[in-house]
Amino acid sequence: MKKQLRWKETTCDEETANRLHRLLRIPLVMAKILSSRGLRDPQAARLFVESRLSQLDDPFKILNLQKAVARVWQAMVRRERVSIFGDYDADGITSTALMVHLLSHFGIDVRYFVPRRFEEGYGLSRNVVERAYAENRPNLVIALDCGTNSTEEIEWMRAQGTDVVIIDHHRATRELAPNLLLVNPNVNQEDCRTTLGIFCTAGLVFKFSHGFLKHGRQCRDPRAASYNLKGQLDLVALATIADVVPLVGENRIFVKYGLKELQQPKRIGTRAIVRQAIREQEQPLMASDISFKVCPRINASGRIADASLPVEMFLSKDEEAADHMAAELSKMNEERQRIESEITREASQMVETQYPDCNSIVLYNDAWHTGVIGIVAGKLMQRYRKPCVVLSREESDMAKGSGRCVSGLNLVDLLSKCSHLLGSWGGHPLAAGIGMPRENVDRFRDAFEVRVTEALKIIDAGNDLEIAAWINVADIHETLMRHMRQLEPYGQENQQPIFGIRGASFATPPHIFGNCQQHFNFMLTDGRRSIHGVAWHQAENLKDMPEIFDAAVRLNTSYWNGSRGIQLELVDFRPAGRT
């Protein structure tokens, strides 16, 4: 029996929706969606729909960014040695490639280091710092997607006579290093979090690059005029999608234009990985293509091997070499998938036999591969719709892993209330890294369950399905689709709308397909008109479907043999007439 969801129609101000419908000349259903998402002013709604690069704000509004630009410019003028430290996930990898590309363009002597996960740990660790210093003692260190909480490592580098700049978006979980040159709106710009604190690190590096070029133009440096800033949006979009940050504001602009760069990549390394991941497809690239096909390949090397490989690929000027590296990443991703699948199977059995009635999931197994348990946590969170922490043994007395959280809850806040049991932790509201003494795992499981249960009582989350609007099959046509495509790209905090259709039925018997016979195609009708659709992973639910039902669907564009059409995606169903 399929899990029952509560259908809740999104509320909007009808007067506002009618005004947007009239002034913007858009379908009323789209006007209702904009209104329900807080875009009630016609000018704000128009800017959201248009999303132009000219809307990008002054980068120097980000605290300390201008100081960071000045320090790096000084390093260029003085011909200092610069070392960049990036994390081993997609955000850290792309941030590193972006910064190396920018500084190299200006002739700066720059080297980069990405931690070897199983030897050196996460982020700006002492081990990776010592490796860098043994190779080439820098005058300036720039840490990307890490470093906010690396107080001891920063103090050690300063003692060696090195200046440190941190560009990061992780929350602070401890006292910051004194007088730290930190570019991190999530830590030091409380009043701007709603607008500036949503960037991933690659987004912040793009803002830094913009500021660096502005400074260069003021200094009449011709290299500033010749740098293609827009061309860097391929990597910014990739990281923004991979890190599941809100696709609103400037992030939405990054992804919108970054997808265009990814569609016809100019960067040799991007072209290589897109060829490997996407192969040939007729339709325009979507954020979901990047999320499910490209990003896992970028992350794979950091999970099971050396994350410097994708950085080298993105910086490569050799097409053949980049293709070889992209192929290696695909092989690593296949191995990652095999390991992850086995752990997910074992973890699911543990959930269903040991913790079926809990509001949260905390699992530990000292044999699980630490490089993939973050993905496993995400899969369990999606399957069971519960906050999930998955841990494994990384050191003799430590359990380390990752957490993933359902929308509506804040994982960082939940962990902060259990911090007395943790050795290390940090991340975002929806994802975090966690470490603790192994003997604390059971106590942490109990404490985390208490905190999640308390939070759920407040927000009443978990089983709601938001219906953007009720429509008829006759309302679904190319004119509506043309306008709806203006809401793209979809992602966190800009979810693809789900529409309700009342009194639907199948015009012809559904056709089950797929290697495991888990999907089905259908022709949906409301008695007046029929339209084609697909239901993913729902074949087993066919036996529960009534003859007449209400359907919750997404409206997608399909491409086949050079033609474009409309395809419904069935999200959920219920007996017709239920409220």
ABEGO torsion letter per residue (X at the ends): XBBBBBBBBBBBBAAAAAAAAAAAGBBAAAAAAAAAAGBABAAAAAAAAAGBAAABBBAAABBGAAAAAAAAAAAAAAGBBBBBBBBABAAAAAAAAAAAAAAAAAGBBBBBBBBBAAAAEBEBBAAAAAAAAAABBBABBBBBGBGAABAAAAAAAAAAGBBBBBBBABBBABBBBBGBBBBBAAAABAAAAAAAAABBAAAAAAAAAAAAAAAAAAAGBAAAAABBAAAAAAAAAAAAAAAGBBBBEAAAAAAAAAAAAAABBABAAAAAAAAAAAEBBABBBBAAAAAAAAAAAAAAAAAABBAAAAAAAAABABAAAAAAAAAAAAAAAAAAAAAAAAAAAAAAAAAAAAAAABABBBBBBAABBAAAAAAAAAAAAAAAGBBBBBBBBABAABBBBBBBBBBGBBAAAAAAAAAAABABBEEBAABBBBBBBAAAAAAAAAAAAAAAAAAAAAAGBGABBBBABBBBAAABBAAAAAAAAAAOBBEBGBBBBBBBBBGBBBABBBBBBEAAGABBBBBBBAGABBBBBBBBGAAAAAAABBABBBBBBBBBBBBBGGBBBBBBBBABBBBBGBX
